[in-house]
């Protein structure tokens, strides 16, 4: 339906339109619906590093890229779910 296609378009656009966030740790946790400890377990980064970055510490480029990728993958899985709902 049109509303489902609109939802897919919105999610896809948001996923492609990720810009440098003021607090990327917080954004990643919010998008994935997890806490900082779970983010540390998921990524392999230490809880201390996650906490430091959340408080404004400089995030290494590799970690920043990884967080952006996690957010994009999460959005893609939402799109896939919506597409499957349309098909069924």
C-alpha positions, -999 to +999 in steps of 0.1 A: +000+000+000+010+036-003+014+042+034+038+012+037+058+024+007+060+058+024+073+042+056+100+023+036+110+055+018+113+074+051+134+047+067+156+044+037+161+082+035+169+084+072+194+056+068+212+073+039+211+107+055+232+099+086+253+129+094+279+133+121+259+132+154+266+152+184+264+120+205+268+090+182+269+065+211+235+078+224+221+077+188+233+042+182+219+030+215+185+047+208+183+033+172+192-002+182+171+000+214+200-012+236+220+003+265+257+012+266+267-022+281+249-040+254+266-018+228+300-026+243+292-064+241+279-061+206+309-041+192+337-055+213+347-020+225+352-017+263+324-003+285+349+024+296+355+035+260+317+035+252+311+056+284+340+080+276+327+085+240+292+090+254+304+118+276+320+136+247+353+119+243+367+117+207+354+086+190+380+069+167+370+070+130+368+032+129+344+032+158+324+060+143+321+041+110+311+010+128+283+028+147+270+043+115+270+009+098+251-006+128+224+021+124+222+015+087+219-022+090+192-018+116+172+005+092+177-020+064+162-048+086+132-026+092+128-020+055+131-058+048+104-064+074+081-039+058+087-053+024+078-088+037+046-074+052+036-060+018+043-093+000+022-112+025 
